[in-house]
């Protein structure tokens, strides 16, 4: 029965306050009213044999309950069915991934196979590079003579370094103001110029030009070697303490003590000069 039919039935029986009631309350109220009348809750069947409104209501209730039960069963069954379906879907996805991975592996194998010929091609390139290395060998051989030519230049530089004056904390100012003489080819800039050298040939040439002999001062010897170095020049600084020695002994002490010879070739007026002085870089006099 519809809500309006229920309300009309209740109004016929004199029931009031039903405007706010819903269909379930209306049905209950109508059932109470019919029980109160003491009669059956049924109405007689019409000429066409139609069932009464009460029977229709009961059948509708049963149908609704059956639908609810069916939907509850379906909802309870659906998770169980969904799990196998999900499993099947996952298995299908894995199978598809495996199928996709197979071409990728095939491509990787193909790239490796292509790399092998590349390596084979690189081998001839290396073989070609070998002759270039062989060609480079003669260029190295040609460079050897240039090195050999450079050797004398290095020796000359070494000789100049040896001829350069040795400087120390007690070196005199005369070294800084003296002209450096490193070889026999070097000449004084002007007469009276102060000169400094350590070159053995330059020292010997200067001594021979004056008849000077290598000498030392007696009593200054140290551990079997010459002491203070000097020259024995006839008529110049003659002394009984001057003792002549060999050039080897003179230069051995000269080099060992890293002495400098400060001297002059000429005086300012152009006359020959006999001035000389051996200087120790660690002391004022050598």
C-alpha positions in Angstrom: 0.0 0.0 0.0 1.0 3.6 -0.6 1.4 6.1 2.2 -1.7 8.0 1.1 -3.7 4.7 1.2 -2.5 3.9 4.7 -3.4 7.4 5.9 -6.8 7.2 4.3 -7.5 3.9 6.0 -6.4 5.3 9.4 -8.6 8.4 8.9 -11.6 6.2 8.2 -11.0 4.5 11.5 -10.7 7.8 13.2 -7.0 7.7 14.0 -5.4 11.2 14.1 -1.8 12.6 14.4 -0.6 10.5 11.5 0.6 13.4 9.2 4.2 13.2 10.6 4.4 9.4 10.6 6.3 7.4 8.0 5.2 4.3 6.1 6.5 1.8 8.7 4.8 3.6 11.6 1.6 4.0 9.5 1.6 0.2 8.9 2.0 -0.5 12.6 -0.7 2.0 13.5 -3.1 0.5 11.0 -2.4 -3.0 12.3 -3.2 -1.9 15.8 -6.4 -0.2 14.7 -7.5 -3.3 12.9 -6.8 -5.5 15.9 -8.7 -3.1 18.0 -11.7 -3.5 15.9 -11.6 -7.2 16.8 -12.0 -8.2 13.2 -9.5 -9.9 10.9 -6.8 -7.7 9.4 -7.9 -8.8 6.0 -10.3 -7.4 3.6 -12.5 -9.5 1.4 -11.3 -10.3 -2.0 -13.0 -8.3 -4.8 -14.8 -9.7 -7.8 -11.6 -10.0 -9.8 -10.0 -12.1 -7.1 -7.4 -9.4 -6.2 -5.5 -9.9 -3.0 -6.1 -7.4 -0.2 -3.8 -4.4 0.5 -2.5 -6.1 3.6 -1.4 -9.1 1.6 0.3 -6.9 -0.9 2.2 -5.1 2.0 3.4 -8.3 3.4 4.6 -9.6 0.1 6.4 -6.3 -0.5 8.2 -6.6 2.9 9.3 -10.1 2.1 10.6 -9.1 -1.3 12.6 -6.2 0.3 14.1 -8.5 2.9 15.0 -11.1 0.2 16.7 -8.4 -1.8 18.7 -7.2 1.2 19.8 -10.7 2.0 20.9 -11.3 -1.6 22.9 -8.0 -1.7 24.6 -8.9 1.6 25.6 -12.3 0.3 26.9 -10.7 -2.9 29.0 -8.2 -0.9 30.4 -10.9 1.3 31.3 -13.0 -1.7 32.7 -10.2 -3.9 36.1 -9.8 -1.9 36.7 -13.6 -2.1 36.1 -13.4 -5.9 38.1 -10.2 -6.2 41.2 -11.8 -4.7 41.5 -14.6 -7.3 40.8 -12.0 -10.0 43.6 -9.7 -8.8 45.9 -12.7 -8.6 45.0 -13.6 -12.2 45.5 -10.0 -13.3 49.0 -9.9 -11.6 50.0 -13.1 -13.2 48.9 -11.7 -16.6 50.9 -8.5 -16.0 54.0 -10.6 -15.0 53.7 -12.7 -18.1 53.4 -9.6 -20.2 56.5 -8.1 -18.6 58.4 -11.3 -19.2 57.4 -11.1 -22.9 58.6 -7.5 -23.1 61.9 -8.4 -21.4 62.6 -11.0 -23.9 63.0 -8.5 -26.8 65.2 -6.3 -24.6 67.5 -9.2 -23.9 67.6 -10.0 -27.6 68.5 -6.3 -28.4 71.3 -6.4 -25.7 72.7 -9.6 -27.2 72.6 -8.0 -30.7 74.5 -4.9 -29.4 77.2 -7.2 -27.9 77.5 -9.0 -31.2 77.9 -5.6 -33.0 80.7 -4.6 -30.5 82.8 -7.6 -31.4 83.4 -6.4 -35.0 84.2 -2.9 -33.7 86.9 -4.4 -31.6 88.1 -6.4 -34.6 88.3 -3.1 -36.5 90.2 -1.4 -33.7 93.0 -4.1 -34.0 94.1 -2.9 -37.4 94.1 0.7 -36.2 96.5 -0.3 -33.5 98.6 -2.2 -36.0 98.7 1.0 -38.1 99.8 3.0 -35.1 102.9 0.8 -34.7 104.6 2.1 -37.8 104.0 5.7 -36.6 105.8 4.8 -33.4 108.6 3.3 -35.5 108.8 6.5 -37.5 109.0 8.5 -34.2 112.2 6.5 -33.3 114.4 8.2 -35.9 113.1 11.6 -34.7 114.3 10.7 -31.3 117.6 9.6 -32.8 117.9 13.0 -34.5 117.2 14.7 -31.2 120.2 12.9 -29.6 122.8 15.0 -31.5 121.0 18.2 -30.4 121.3 16.9 -26.9 124.9 16.2 -27.4 125.4 19.7 -28.8 123.7 21.0 -25.7 126.1 19.2 -23.4 129.1 21.6 -24.1 126.7 24.5 -23.5 125.8 23.0 -20.1 129.5 22.5 -19.4 130.1 26.2 -20.2 127.3 27.2 -17.9 128.8 25.0 -15.2 132.2 26.6 -15.7 130.7 30.0 -15.4 128.9 29.0 -12.2 132.2 27.8 -10.8 133.9 31.0 -11.8 131.2 33.1 -10.2 132.2 34.6 -6.8 131.0 32.8 -3.7 129.1 35.1 -1.4 128.7 34.7 2.3 127.5 36.8 5.3 131.0 38.3 5.8 131.7 39.0 2.1 133.2 42.4 1.4 131.5 45.1 -0.6 134.3 44.9 -3.2 132.7 41.8 -4.7 129.6 43.7 -5.5 131.6 46.6 -7.1 134.0 44.3 -9.0 133.7 43.1 -12.5 133.2 39.4 -12.8 135.7 37.5 -15.0 134.7 34.0 -15.9 137.0 33.1 -18.8 140.3 34.1 -20.5 138.2 36.0 -23.1 136.8 38.4 -20.5 138.7 41.7 -20.4 138.5 44.6 -17.9 136.1 47.4 -18.8 138.7 50.1 -18.1 142.1 50.5 -16.5 142.1 50.4 -12.7 138.9 48.3 -12.7 138.5 46.0 -9.7 138.0 42.3 -10.9 136.8 39.1 -9.2 137.2 35.5 -10.3 137.3 31.9 -9.3 138.5 30.6 -12.7 141.8 28.7 -12.4 143.1 29.6 -15.9 142.5 33.3 -15.3 144.4 33.2 -12.0 147.3 31.3 -13.5 147.6 33.8 -16.5 147.6 36.7 -14.1 150.3 35.1 -11.9 152.6 34.2 -15.0 152.4 37.7 -16.3 153.9 38.9 -13.1 156.3 36.1 -12.4 154.2 35.2 -9.3 154.4 31.8 -7.7 151.6 30.1 -5.7 152.4 30.3 -1.9 151.0 30.2 1.6 151.9 31.9 4.9 154.0 29.6 7.1 152.4 28.6 10.4 148.8 28.9 9.0 148.7 25.3 7.7 145.7 23.3 8.8 145.5 19.5 9.0 148.3 19.0 6.4 146.9 21.5 3.8 147.8 25.1 3.0 146.6 27.9 5.2 146.4 31.5 4.1 146.9 31.6 0.3 149.1 34.3 -1.4 151.6 34.8 -4.2 155.3 35.2 -4.0 155.9 38.2 -6.4 159.6 39.3 -6.8 159.9 42.8 -5.3 156.3 42.9 -4.0 155.3 42.1 -0.5 158.4 40.1 0.2 158.4 38.3 3.6 160.2 35.5 5.3 156.9 33.8 6.1 155.9 33.3 2.5 156.4 29.6 1.5 155.9 28.6 -2.1 153.6 25.5 -2.8 152.4 23.8 -6.0 149.4 25.0 -8.0 147.6 21.7 -7.1 147.9 22.4 -3.4 147.0 26.1 -3.9 143.8 25.4 -6.0 142.8 22.5 -3.7 142.6 24.9 -0.7 141.1 27.6 -2.9 138.2 25.4 -4.0 137.8 23.6 -0.7 137.3 27.0 1.1 135.4 28.4 -1.8 137.6 31.5 -1.9 137.4 34.5 -4.3 140.4 36.3 -5.9 139.9 40.0 -6.1 142.6 41.6 -8.3 143.6 44.3 -10.8 145.1 44.0 -14.3 146.1 47.7 -14.6 146.2 50.8 -12.5 144.2 53.8 -13.6 147.3 55.3 -15.4 147.6 52.0 -17.4 150.6 50.6 -15.6 150.5 46.9 -14.6 149.0 46.3 -11.2 150.1 43.6 -8.7 147.1 44.2 -6.4 145.4 41.0 -5.3 143.5 39.6 -2.3 141.9 36.2 -1.5 138.6 36.6 0.2 136.8 34.0 2.3 133.0 34.5 2.0 132.7 33.6 5.7 135.6 35.9 6.8 137.0 39.1 5.5 140.4 37.7 4.6 141.3 34.4 3.0 
